[in-house]
Amino acid sequence: MNQKELKELIEFLIEKDIAEFELERGDVKVKIKRAGAQTVVHAHAEPHFFAVPPAATPAPDINGAPAAATPAAPAPPAPAAEEGLHVVKSPIVGTFYEAPSPGAPPFVKVGDTVEVGQVLCIVEAMKLLNEIESDVAGEIVKKLATNGQPIEYGQELFVIRPTK
């Protein structure tokens, strides 16, 4: 894998907002993790390449002094901010599927009552279909992922109101 291919791969991952990627091809292994404004690439069996996207620099004000950085907008409140809601998170990186096969009805939908161990969705990772089960009994309040969407480790998938 040459530097041009790595650059194209990094640009694609940034465009698709993918935070972590790993590729193994023969004796070459590439692992890319994005954290904030920085991208770090580890390539084994080849030289290491590091790519850092340019940081946005505020334009100077009229007097030539650098402008103060604008504070980041506050993060929206988490869906579980409502008292007593439980959030089911993805245990792996992969692709979210709401149904067992294309055209089949989804495992669960908003308003459904679920039991502990009931399958909520499938996350496909490396050609393996991993069933994600509910760890609480209750009512599905919100589905936070869309069918076919790539998801990250720890990404919130469902909000459940536990039964008391």
Secondary structure, 3 states (H helix, E strand, C coil): CCHHHHHHHHHHHHHCCCCEEEEEECCEEEEEEEECCEEEEEEECCCCCEECCCCCCCCCCCCCCCCCCCCCCCCCCCHHHCCCCEEEECCCCEEEECCCCCCCCCCCCCCCEECCCCEEEEEEECCEEEEEECCCCEEEEEECCCCCCEECCCCEEEEEEECC
